[in-house]
Amino acid sequence: MGDRKYRQQGYMDRDKKPEGRPASQPKSENTFAPRTLNMPGKVTVSRCSECGTILPAMAEPTGNCPKCATPLHTCKQCTYFDPSARFECQQSITERIVKKSAANTCQFFALKTTVERETSSGGTRTDDARRAFENLFKK
């Protein structure tokens, strides 16, 4: 042991096996492999432009929002609504519609839809988080 420069355990002991302990078997599972993704599903929804309520699926929205009663056949609800485009519409319309949140009879109207992640699970309620928080501080 006098030929060792440093006295730390493990220095130049790469070839030696620890005495008294059996050699450990390598793990059979590969820890560096990519893990499977557990991503939530996707759902296509339409939301009210005023209150954000999810709208029921409908072929031609001619009514009002079930929560805030805003008309649904408006420029704000349309797929082609674009504030930076001419007449604020991506389609080639002949005249500008002044009130974008008022009901109209535009022939190019298509209800705006978005693809969102499903974040809610069926079994949990919104009260569960509050109840768990309150239970933390009970005596």
C-alpha positions in Angstrom: 0.0 0.0 0.0 3.0 2.2 0.2 3.0 2.7 -3.6 -0.3 4.5 -3.7 -0.2 8.2 -4.1 -3.5 8.9 -2.5 -5.1 7.1 0.5 -8.7 7.4 -0.5 -10.7 4.3 -0.8 -11.4 3.3 -4.3 -8.3 5.0 -5.8 -6.8 2.5 -8.2 -9.2 -0.2 -7.0 -11.0 -0.6 -10.3 -9.9 -4.2 -10.8 -10.5 -5.3 -7.3 -13.8 -6.7 -6.2 -15.1 -5.8 -2.7 -14.5 -8.5 -0.3 -17.3 -10.1 1.6 -20.0 -8.9 -0.8 -21.3 -10.9 -3.7 -20.9 -9.2 -7.1 -24.2 -7.5 -7.9 -26.1 -8.5 -11.0 -26.8 -5.9 -13.6 -30.3 -4.7 -13.8 -32.4 -6.3 -16.4 -34.5 -3.2 -17.2 -33.0 -0.5 -19.4 -33.2 2.8 -17.5 -32.1 4.9 -20.4 -34.9 3.9 -22.8 -37.6 6.4 -23.6 -40.6 6.3 -21.4 -44.1 5.9 -22.7 -46.0 9.1 -22.8 -49.2 9.3 -20.8 -50.7 12.3 -22.6 -54.3 13.3 -22.1 -56.6 13.0 -25.0 -57.7 15.7 -27.4 -61.1 17.1 -27.9 -62.5 19.6 -30.5 -64.7 22.2 -28.9 -66.3 25.5 -29.6 -66.3 28.2 -27.0 -68.4 31.4 -26.6 -66.3 34.5 -27.5 -67.7 36.5 -24.6 -67.8 34.1 -21.6 -65.7 31.1 -22.7 -68.4 28.5 -22.1 -68.1 25.3 -24.1 -70.9 25.3 -26.7 -72.9 22.2 -27.6 -72.1 20.7 -31.0 -74.4 22.1 -33.6 -74.5 22.2 -37.4 -75.6 25.8 -37.8 -75.5 28.0 -34.6 -78.5 30.3 -35.0 -79.3 30.8 -31.3 -77.6 32.3 -28.3 -75.0 31.2 -25.8 -76.6 29.1 -23.0 -74.8 31.0 -20.3 -74.5 34.7 -21.3 -77.2 34.8 -24.1 -74.8 36.3 -26.6 -75.7 35.6 -30.3 -73.6 32.9 -31.8 -73.8 33.8 -35.5 -71.4 36.7 -35.1 -68.1 37.7 -36.6 -66.3 37.1 -33.3 -67.5 33.5 -33.3 -66.4 32.9 -36.9 -63.3 31.0 -38.1 -62.5 33.7 -40.6 -62.5 36.6 -38.1 -59.1 38.3 -38.3 -58.6 41.8 -36.9 -55.5 42.3 -39.2 -57.3 41.5 -42.5 -59.3 43.8 -44.7 -62.8 44.3 -43.2 -61.5 42.1 -40.4 -62.4 38.9 -42.3 -60.2 36.4 -44.2 -62.9 35.9 -46.8 -63.4 38.4 -49.6 -66.5 40.2 -48.4 -67.8 43.3 -50.2 -68.6 45.5 -47.2 -67.4 45.8 -43.6 -69.7 44.6 -40.8 -69.4 47.3 -38.1 -70.5 45.4 -35.0 -68.5 42.2 -34.7 -70.4 41.0 -31.6 -73.9 41.5 -33.2 -75.8 38.8 -35.0 -75.5 38.8 -38.8 -76.3 36.7 -41.8 -72.9 36.4 -43.4 -72.8 33.6 -46.0 -69.1 32.7 -45.1 -69.8 32.0 -41.4 -68.2 28.9 -39.9 -68.2 28.3 -36.2 -64.7 28.6 -34.7 -63.4 25.3 -33.2 -60.3 24.6 -31.2 -58.5 21.4 -30.3 -57.9 21.2 -26.5 -56.4 18.7 -24.2 -58.8 16.8 -21.9 -57.7 17.9 -18.5 -60.6 16.9 -16.4 -61.1 13.3 -15.2 -64.6 12.0 -14.7 -64.2 10.9 -11.1 -62.9 14.1 -9.5 -65.0 17.0 -8.5 -63.9 20.7 -8.1 -64.7 20.5 -4.3 -62.0 17.8 -3.7 -59.1 20.2 -3.9 -60.7 22.7 -1.6 -61.7 20.0 0.9 -58.1 18.6 0.9 -56.8 22.1 1.6 -59.2 22.7 4.4 -58.3 19.3 5.9 -54.6 20.3 6.2 -55.4 23.0 8.8 -58.0 21.1 10.9 -57.1 20.4 14.5 
